[in-house]
Amino acid sequence: YDDALEQFDIAARKDPRLGLTYTNRAAIYILRKQYDEAAADLSRAIDLDPLQVENWVNRGSARMENDDLFGALEDANRALEILPNYNWGWDLRARVYVKMERYEEALDDLNHLLPVFANVFKEAYRRRAEVRLKLDDSRGALEDYRAYLKLNPEADDKPEVEAKISELEE
C-alpha cells in the first residue's frame, strides 16, 4: 500500500482539484484502518464533488469506525438525500443505528434493504436477526438466521449462527 499512497500523494500535488485521487487514497487508508486520514481525504473529495454519493457513504463508514456515530449518520442521511434508493446508504445507516442502539430505526432500514438486495447484503440478514432479538422478536430472528445461512452456506460464523438457531428453536 505504501507505493500506492506515494503515487496518490504525487497525483494530489499535481492536480489538487481531482476528487478521484482523494477517493482512491481514502480507500487505501480504509484498508490500513487509518480512518482519520480516510475521512479527511473523503471530505476533500466531497468538497470537490458533493454529489458523489459513494464518498458520503465511505466517509460515514470511516467515521463509524472512529465511533463518530452522529457524523456517520449525517453522512448516511446525506447520501440518501442525494440518491434515495442507494442501497449502500441504507446499509450504512442501519449499521450506525445498531451501534447507537436505535433498533427500531435499524430494523426499518434493514427491512428497506432486504430482500431486494439480499444477494449483495447477505450479512444484513444476520444483522437484522440480532436487531430482532433486541426487540424481542425471536421468531423473526430465527427466520433471518436461517435466511443468512441459506445465502451463506460456507459462512465463517456458521457454527455460531447454527448455535443461535438451536437456542431459538428450543
Accessible surface in RSA format (square Angstrom, percent):
REM  Atomic radii and reference values for relative SASA: ProtOr
REM  Chains: A
REM  Algorithm: Lee & Richards
REM  Probe-radius: 1.40
REM  Slices: 20
REM RES _ NUM      All-atoms   Total-Side   Main-Chain    Non-polar    All polar
REM                ABS   REL    ABS   REL    ABS   REL    ABS   REL    ABS   REL
RES TYR A   1   145.01  67.7 101.76  57.9  43.25 112.6  72.66  54.6  72.35  89.2
RES ASP A   2    98.73  69.2  91.71  91.3   7.02  16.6  35.38  83.3  63.35  63.2
RES ASP A   3   114.37  80.1 111.85 111.3   2.52   6.0  35.62  83.8  78.75  78.5
RES ALA A   4    37.40  34.4  29.27  45.2   8.13  18.5  35.60  50.1   1.79   4.8
RES LEU A   5    19.95  11.1  19.95  14.3   0.00   0.0  19.95  14.0   0.00   0.0
RES GLU A   6    97.56  56.0  95.68  72.4   1.88   4.5  27.19  52.6  70.37  57.5
RES GLN A   7   110.63  61.9 106.38  77.7   4.25  10.1  42.15  89.7  68.48  51.9
RES PHE A   8    49.41  24.7  49.41  30.6   0.00   0.0  49.41  30.0   0.00   0.0
RES ASP A   9    45.33  31.8  44.25  44.0   1.08   2.6   8.97  21.1  36.36  36.3
RES ILE A  10    60.66  34.5  60.41  45.0   0.25   0.6  60.47  43.5   0.18   0.5
RES ALA A  11    34.28  31.5  29.30  45.2   4.98  11.3  32.30  45.5   1.98   5.2
RES ALA A  12    10.61   9.8   8.40  13.0   2.21   5.0   8.47  11.9   2.14   5.7
RES ARG A  13   172.10  72.3 143.41  73.1  28.69  68.3  80.93 110.6  91.18  55.3
RES LYS A  14   171.49  83.7 135.36  83.1  36.13  86.0  87.86  79.1  83.63  89.1
RES ASP A  15    51.74  36.2  51.58  51.3   0.16   0.4  19.12  45.0  32.62  32.5
RES PRO A  16    54.73  39.9  54.73  49.9   0.00   0.0  54.73  45.2   0.00   0.0
RES ARG A  17   181.41  76.2 164.58  83.9  16.83  40.1  66.31  90.6 115.11  69.8
RES LEU A  18    90.62  50.5  89.10  63.7   1.52   3.8  90.62  63.6   0.00   0.0
RES GLY A  19    14.50  17.9   0.00   N/A  14.50  17.9   8.44  23.2   6.06  13.6
RES LEU A  20   111.52  62.1 104.52  74.8   7.00  17.6 106.35  74.7   5.17  13.9
RES THR A  21     5.99   4.3   3.54   3.6   2.44   5.8   2.04   2.7   3.95   6.0
RES TYR A  22     9.08   4.2   9.08   5.2   0.00   0.0   5.65   4.2   3.43   4.2
RES THR A  23    27.89  19.8  26.16  26.5   1.74   4.1  23.52  31.6   4.38   6.6
RES ASN A  24    53.85  37.1  51.67  49.9   2.18   5.2   7.04  16.9  46.81  45.2
RES ARG A  25    31.79  13.3  31.79  16.2   0.00   0.0   0.42   0.6  31.38  19.0
RES ALA A  26     0.58   0.5   0.58   0.9   0.00   0.0   0.58   0.8   0.00   0.0
RES ALA A  27    51.28  47.1  45.99  71.0   5.28  12.0  49.92  70.3   1.36   3.6
RES ILE A  28    15.40   8.8  15.40  11.5   0.00   0.0  15.40  11.1   0.00   0.0
RES TYR A  29    32.08  15.0  32.08  18.3   0.00   0.0   6.38   4.8  25.71  31.7
RES ILE A  30    51.57  29.3  48.11  35.8   3.46   8.3  48.11  34.6   3.46   9.4
RES LEU A  31   111.45  62.1  87.25  62.4  24.19  60.8  90.55  63.6  20.89  56.2
RES ARG A  32    87.28  36.6  61.47  31.3  25.81  61.4  19.18  26.2  68.10  41.3
RES LYS A  33   150.46  73.4 131.89  80.9  18.58  44.2  86.94  78.3  63.52  67.7
RES GLN A  34    53.83  30.1  48.61  35.5   5.22  12.4  24.02  51.1  29.82  22.6
RES TYR A  35    33.82  15.8  30.75  17.5   3.07   8.0  19.19  14.4  14.63  18.0
RES ASP A  36   103.26  72.3  94.46  94.0   8.80  20.8  29.83  70.2  73.42  73.2
RES GLU A  37    72.91  41.9  68.16  51.6   4.75  11.3  31.53  61.0  41.38  33.8
RES ALA A  38     0.00   0.0   0.00   0.0   0.00   0.0   0.00   0.0   0.00   0.0
RES ALA A  39    17.11  15.7  16.93  26.1   0.18   0.4  17.11  24.1   0.00   0.0
RES ALA A  40    63.59  58.5  48.64  75.1  14.95  34.0  56.77  79.9   6.82  18.1
RES ASP A  41    11.62   8.1  11.47  11.4   0.16   0.4   0.16   0.4  11.47  11.4
RES LEU A  42     0.94   0.5   0.94   0.7   0.00   0.0   0.94   0.7   0.00   0.0
RES SER A  43    33.20  28.1  32.92  43.9   0.28   0.6  23.26  49.5   9.94  13.9
RES ARG A  44   100.90  42.4  98.79  50.4   2.11   5.0  27.57  37.7  73.32  44.4
RES ALA A  45     0.62   0.6   0.40   0.6   0.21   0.5   0.40   0.6   0.21   0.6
RES ILE A  46     9.63   5.5   9.47   7.1   0.16   0.4   9.47   6.8   0.16   0.4
RES ASP A  47   112.78  79.0  82.47  82.1  30.30  71.7  27.18  64.0  85.60  85.4
RES LEU A  48    64.63  36.0  33.61  24.0  31.02  78.0  35.95  25.2  28.68  77.2
RES ASP A  49    63.70  44.6  62.26  62.0   1.43   3.4  20.78  48.9  42.92  42.8
RES PRO A  50    66.10  48.2  66.10  60.3   0.00   0.0  66.10  54.6   0.00   0.0
RES LEU A  51   120.82  67.3 108.55  77.7  12.26  30.8 109.60  77.0  11.21  30.2
RES GLN A  52    73.89  41.3  73.01  53.4   0.88   2.1  10.74  22.9  63.15  47.9
RES VAL A  53     9.91   6.5   8.53   7.7   1.39   3.3   8.53   7.4   1.39   3.8
RES GLU A  54    70.20  40.3  69.53  52.6   0.67   1.6  32.73  63.3  37.47  30.6
RES ASN A  55     3.58   2.5   3.58   3.5   0.00   0.0   0.00   0.0   3.58   3.5
RES TRP A  56    29.10  11.7  29.10  14.1   0.00   0.0  29.10  15.5   0.00   0.0
RES VAL A  57     9.92   6.5   9.92   9.0   0.00   0.0   9.92   8.6   0.00   0.0
RES ASN A  58    54.05  37.3  54.02  52.2   0.04   0.1   1.34   3.2  52.72  51.0
RES ARG A  59    23.33   9.8  23.33  11.9   0.00   0.0   0.36   0.5  22.97  13.9
RES GLY A  60     0.00   0.0   0.00   N/A   0.00   0.0   0.00   0.0   0.00   0.0
RES SER A  61    25.48  21.5  25.32  33.8   0.16   0.4  20.01  42.6   5.47   7.7
RES ALA A  62     0.74   0.7   0.00   0.0   0.74   1.7   0.63   0.9   0.10   0.3
RES ARG A  63    50.43  21.2  49.26  25.1   1.17   2.8   6.22   8.5  44.21  26.8
RES MET A  64     9.37   4.9   9.37   6.2   0.00   0.0   9.31   7.9   0.07   0.1
RES GLU A  65    86.12  49.4  64.55  48.8  21.57  51.4   6.21  12.0  79.91  65.2
RES ASN A  66    65.42  45.1  39.10  37.8  26.32  63.4  19.14  46.1  46.28  44.7
RES ASP A  67   102.62  71.9  81.52  81.1  21.10  49.9  26.20  61.7  76.41  76.2
RES ASP A  68    61.57  43.1  54.26  54.0   7.31  17.3  26.34  62.0  35.23  35.1
RES LEU A  69    33.96  18.9  31.73  22.7   2.24   5.6  31.73  22.3   2.24   6.0
RES PHE A  70   154.04  77.1 148.89  92.2   5.15  13.4 149.45  90.6   4.59  13.1
RES GLY A  71     9.97  12.3   0.00   N/A   9.97  12.3   8.57  23.5   1.40   3.1
RES ALA A  72     0.00   0.0   0.00   0.0   0.00   0.0   0.00   0.0   0.00   0.0
RES LEU A  73    17.79   9.9  17.79  12.7   0.00   0.0  17.79  12.5   0.00   0.0
RES GLU A  74   110.02  63.2 103.15  78.0   6.87  16.3  38.29  74.1  71.73  58.6
RES ASP A  75     0.00   0.0   0.00   0.0   0.00   0.0   0.00   0.0   0.00   0.0
RES ALA A  76     0.00   0.0   0.00   0.0   0.00   0.0   0.00   0.0   0.00   0.0
RES ASN A  77    47.71  32.9  45.86  44.3   1.85   4.4  16.68  40.2  31.02  30.0
RES ARG A  78    75.52  31.7  74.86  38.2   0.65   1.6  22.55  30.8  52.97  32.1
RES ALA A  79     0.00   0.0   0.00   0.0   0.00   0.0   0.00   0.0   0.00   0.0
RES LEU A  80    15.20   8.5  10.87   7.8   4.33  10.9  11.25   7.9   3.95  10.6
RES GLU A  81   119.03  68.3  88.89  67.2  30.15  71.8  44.09  85.3  74.94  61.2
RES ILE A  82    41.18  23.4  14.78  11.0  26.40  63.6  21.02  15.1  20.16  54.7
RES LEU A  83    83.68  46.6  83.68  59.9   0.00   0.0  83.68  58.8   0.00   0.0
RES PRO A  84    81.09  59.1  79.19  72.2   1.90   6.9  80.34  66.3   0.75   4.7
RES ASN A  85   111.60  77.0 100.96  97.6  10.64  25.6  30.05  72.3  81.56  78.8
RES TYR A  86    33.20  15.5  31.06  17.7   2.14   5.6  24.04  18.1   9.16  11.3
RES ASN A  87    22.40  15.4  22.15  21.4   0.25   0.6   1.05   2.5  21.35  20.6
RES TRP A  88   115.17  46.2 114.42  55.4   0.76   1.8  92.41  49.3  22.76  36.9
RES GLY A  89     0.00   0.0   0.00   N/A   0.00   0.0   0.00   0.0   0.00   0.0
RES TRP A  90    39.06  15.7  39.02  18.9   0.04   0.1  39.02  20.8   0.04   0.1
RES ASP A  91     5.62   3.9   5.62   5.6   0.00   0.0   0.00   0.0   5.62   5.6
RES LEU A  92     0.00   0.0   0.00   0.0   0.00   0.0   0.00   0.0   0.00   0.0
RES ARG A  93    42.69  17.9  42.69  21.8   0.00   0.0   0.21   0.3  42.48  25.7
RES ALA A  94     0.00   0.0   0.00   0.0   0.00   0.0   0.00   0.0   0.00   0.0
RES ARG A  95    57.51  24.1  55.61  28.3   1.90   4.5  23.03  31.5  34.48  20.9
RES VAL A  96     0.00   0.0   0.00   0.0   0.00   0.0   0.00   0.0   0.00   0.0
RES TYR A  97    18.31   8.6  18.31  10.4   0.00   0.0   1.87   1.4  16.44  20.3
RES VAL A  98    41.94  27.6  38.59  34.9   3.35   8.1  38.59  33.5   3.35   9.1
RES LYS A  99    98.63  48.1  72.53  44.5  26.10  62.1  57.95  52.2  40.69  43.3
RES MET A 100    35.29  18.3   9.91   6.6  25.39  60.4  16.83  14.3  18.47  24.5
RES GLU A 101   122.95  70.6 104.71  79.2  18.24  43.4  19.58  37.9 103.37  84.4
RES ARG A 102    82.64  34.7  75.59  38.5   7.05  16.8  37.81  51.7  44.84  27.2
RES TYR A 103    38.68  18.1  35.31  20.1   3.37   8.8  26.24  19.7  12.45  15.3
RES GLU A 104   110.11  63.2 108.71  82.2   1.40   3.3  54.93 106.3  55.18  45.0
RES GLU A 105    63.98  36.7  62.84  47.5   1.14   2.7  30.20  58.4  33.78  27.6
RES ALA A 106     0.00   0.0   0.00   0.0   0.00   0.0   0.00   0.0   0.00   0.0
RES LEU A 107    29.01  16.2  29.01  20.8   0.00   0.0  29.01  20.4   0.00   0.0
RES ASP A 108    92.02  64.5  84.20  83.8   7.82  18.5  24.19  56.9  67.83  67.6
RES ASP A 109     4.68   3.3   4.66   4.6   0.02   0.1   0.00   0.0   4.68   4.7
RES LEU A 110     0.00   0.0   0.00   0.0   0.00   0.0   0.00   0.0   0.00   0.0
RES ASN A 111    65.55  45.2  51.11  49.4  14.44  34.8  23.93  57.6  41.62  40.2
RES HIS A 112    80.33  43.9  63.12  43.9  17.21  44.0  44.75  46.1  35.58  41.4
RES LEU A 113     0.20   0.1   0.17   0.1   0.03   0.1   0.20   0.1   0.00   0.0
RES LEU A 114     3.12   1.7   0.02   0.0   3.09   7.8   0.02   0.0   3.09   8.3
RES PRO A 115    96.78  70.5  86.31  78.7  10.47  38.1  86.31  71.3  10.47  65.1
RES VAL A 116   116.31  76.5  83.46  75.6  32.85  79.1  91.76  79.7  24.55  66.6
RES PHE A 117    59.73  29.9  57.03  35.3   2.69   7.0  59.73  36.2   0.00   0.0
RES ALA A 118    12.34  11.3  11.71  18.1   0.63   1.4  11.71  16.5   0.63   1.7
RES ASN A 119   112.55  77.6  99.09  95.8  13.46  32.4  27.84  67.0  84.71  81.9
RES VAL A 120    85.24  56.1  62.66  56.7  22.58  54.4  67.63  58.8  17.61  47.8
RES PHE A 121     0.38   0.2   0.38   0.2   0.00   0.0   0.38   0.2   0.00   0.0
RES LYS A 122    70.74  34.5  70.65  43.3   0.09   0.2  20.53  18.5  50.21  53.5
RES GLU A 123    77.33  44.4  75.34  57.0   1.99   4.7  43.68  84.5  33.64  27.5
RES ALA A 124     0.00   0.0   0.00   0.0   0.00   0.0   0.00   0.0   0.00   0.0
RES TYR A 125    19.33   9.0  19.33  11.0   0.00   0.0   5.06   3.8  14.27  17.6
RES ARG A 126    34.03  14.3  34.03  17.3   0.00   0.0  17.02  23.3  17.01  10.3
RES ARG A 127    34.92  14.7  32.82  16.7   2.10   5.0  13.29  18.2  21.63  13.1
RES ARG A 128    26.08  10.9  26.08  13.3   0.00   0.0   0.00   0.0  26.08  15.8
RES ALA A 129     0.00   0.0   0.00   0.0   0.00   0.0   0.00   0.0   0.00   0.0
RES GLU A 130    61.70  35.4  59.26  44.8   2.44   5.8  25.82  49.9  35.88  29.3
RES VAL A 131     1.63   1.1   1.12   1.0   0.51   1.2   1.53   1.3   0.10   0.3
RES ARG A 132    37.45  15.7  37.45  19.1   0.00   0.0   0.45   0.6  37.00  22.4
RES LEU A 133    62.58  34.9  50.27  36.0  12.31  30.9  50.60  35.5  11.98  32.2
RES LYS A 134   130.81  63.8 102.60  63.0  28.21  67.2  53.23  47.9  77.58  82.6
RES LEU A 135    53.76  29.9  30.14  21.6  23.62  59.4  34.07  23.9  19.69  53.0
RES ASP A 136   134.59  94.3 103.09 102.6  31.50  74.5  34.83  82.0  99.76  99.5
RES ASP A 137    54.90  38.5  50.25  50.0   4.65  11.0  22.14  52.1  32.76  32.7
RES SER A 138    56.25  47.5  53.48  71.4   2.78   6.4  18.51  39.4  37.75  52.9
RES ARG A 139   188.90  79.3 180.71  92.1   8.18  19.5  69.21  94.6 119.69  72.5
RES GLY A 140     6.40   7.9   0.00   N/A   6.40   7.9   5.79  15.9   0.61   1.4
RES ALA A 141     0.00   0.0   0.00   0.0   0.00   0.0   0.00   0.0   0.00   0.0
RES LEU A 142    24.75  13.8  24.75  17.7   0.00   0.0  24.75  17.4   0.00   0.0
RES GLU A 143    91.66  52.6  84.67  64.1   6.99  16.6  35.78  69.2  55.88  45.6
RES ASP A 144     3.05   2.1   3.05   3.0   0.00   0.0   0.00   0.0   3.05   3.0
RES TYR A 145     0.00   0.0   0.00   0.0   0.00   0.0   0.00   0.0   0.00   0.0
RES ARG A 146   112.21  47.1 105.90  54.0   6.32  15.0  47.55  65.0  64.66  39.2
RES ALA A 147    27.58  25.4  22.48  34.7   5.09  11.6  26.97  38.0   0.61   1.6
RES TYR A 148    17.69   8.3  17.69  10.1   0.00   0.0   1.47   1.1  16.22  20.0
RES LEU A 149    22.60  12.6  19.24  13.8   3.36   8.4  19.44  13.7   3.16   8.5
RES LYS A 150   175.89  85.8 149.53  91.7  26.36  62.8 103.66  93.3  72.23  76.9
RES LEU A 151    50.03  27.9  38.84  27.8  11.19  28.1  41.36  29.0   8.68  23.3
RES ASN A 152    27.67  19.1  22.68  21.9   4.98  12.0   7.48  18.0  20.19  19.5
RES PRO A 153    71.02  51.8  69.08  63.0   1.94   7.1  70.52  58.2   0.50   3.1
RES GLU A 154   153.72  88.3 130.76  98.9  22.96  54.7  65.12 126.0  88.60  72.3
RES ALA A 155    20.32  18.7   3.01   4.6  17.31  39.4  13.80  19.4   6.52  17.3
RES ASP A 156   150.92 105.7 117.69 117.1  33.23  78.6  44.41 104.5 106.51 106.2
RES ASP A 157    34.60  24.2  28.73  28.6   5.86  13.9  24.62  57.9   9.98  10.0
RES LYS A 158    72.44  35.3  72.44  44.4   0.00   0.0  30.01  27.0  42.43  45.2
RES PRO A 159    94.51  68.9  86.27  78.6   8.24  30.0  88.59  73.1   5.91  36.8
RES GLU A 160    86.56  49.7  77.84  58.9   8.73  20.8  37.50  72.5  49.06  40.1
RES VAL A 161     0.00   0.0   0.00   0.0   0.00   0.0   0.00   0.0   0.00   0.0
RES GLU A 162    76.89  44.1  74.88  56.6   2.01   4.8  28.83  55.8  48.06  39.2
RES ALA A 163    51.91  47.7  43.23  66.7   8.68  19.7  50.34  70.9   1.56   4.1
RES LYS A 164    56.90  27.8  56.35  34.6   0.56   1.3  24.83  22.3  32.07  34.2
RES ILE A 165    20.14  11.5  20.14  15.0   0.00   0.0  20.14  14.5   0.00   0.0
RES SER A 166    58.22  49.2  55.76  74.4   2.46   5.7  27.08  57.7  31.13  43.6
RES GLU A 167   120.29  69.1 106.70  80.7  13.58  32.3  37.19  71.9  83.10  67.8
RES LEU A 168    43.59  24.3  21.15  15.1  22.44  56.4  23.50  16.5  20.09  54.1
RES GLU A 169    99.25  57.0  64.46  48.8  34.78  82.8  28.04  54.2  71.20  58.1
RES GLU A 170   177.56 101.9 111.75  84.5  65.81 156.7  73.82 142.8 103.74  84.7
END  Absolute sums over single chains surface
CHAIN  1 A     9486.5       8272.0       1214.6       4904.2       4582.3
END  Absolute sums over all chains
TOTAL          9486.5       8272.0       1214.6       4904.2       4582.3
